[in-house]
Structures are given as structure tokens and as C-alpha cells.
Amino acid sequence: AALNLKDYAHKRGMKVIGYQTLPLSFFDEIPKAYRPPYVTDPTCFDHMVIEEDLDVGLDRLKKLNIDICAVIAGSEMGVTSAGLLAHKLGLVCNDIRLLEAQRNKIEMKRVVQNAGFRVPSRTMRSKFVGLWVFITAPHMRRS
């Protein structure tokens, strides 16, 4: 997806900046086929910022002197960092008070439901025994 994003952005006169909170050496033990594309092909971004501290990274982004119009999480692990970064950049983004709900699908359903939207039914189990009873119940068996 990252490789296609750069082509898409360039056709619209935009640039793509990668932001990684983990050092690239983090991926050394991961088989090459499972590594994010920017680890094996750094050209998928016009610029790459690798910085764990978001405030320091924000300063580095500002020094690029590029108008940033959006922050997109590249993985589930990046949702929180992307949300905080978009907020710090003053971009239109999800309210940072909902970051925990964004990472917790059960909590997000609760937030959406409390806002008046219909959501699919769900069952929450806090103990393994309760989960086992649920998944072995007759309604879960195939006919």
C-alpha cells in the first residue's frame, strides 16, 4: 500500500512522508517477506523520519517545510501515534480522547452505540471459563 500511496500522491502534486517510531533495526529478526515495505524499499516515501519521541519527530517534520495535510496509520500499531501526531499538527482528525476506543474494538462499538448508531450485537467475556462456555454453546456449533 505504501508503494502505491507515493504514486497516487505524486499524481496529485503531493509528497509522502514516512514516520516510524521504532528503529529500523527492530525489523532485523523479522523475515524479509513480512517486513513493512519501507524497510526493504526506502524509496516508497519522499522523506522518512524515524523518531520514538513524537515531539522531537514533530520538530523534524516541521523542518522539512512541507505542508502536511493528513496522517495515515500504516498499521494497527501506528493508530495511536498517528492520532497524536495529527492532533499535534492541528489537522482535522479523530478526537484524541477517543484514541483508546480506536484501539479497542469493543470500546469503539460502545462509543458508537452511545452516539445513537446501531451496532452489531456482541458478547464480552472477562474470564476464560466464560469464553469457553460461549464458544462451546449449541448456537456456535456447525450443523
Secondary structure, 3 states (H helix, E strand, C coil): CHHHHHHHHHHCCCCCEEEECCCHHHHCCCCHHHCCHHHHCHHHCCEEEECCCHHHHHHHHHHCCCCCCCCCCCCHHHHHHHHHHHHHCCCCCCCHHHHHHHHCHHHHHHHHHHCCCCCCCCCCCCCHHHHHHHHCCHHHCCC
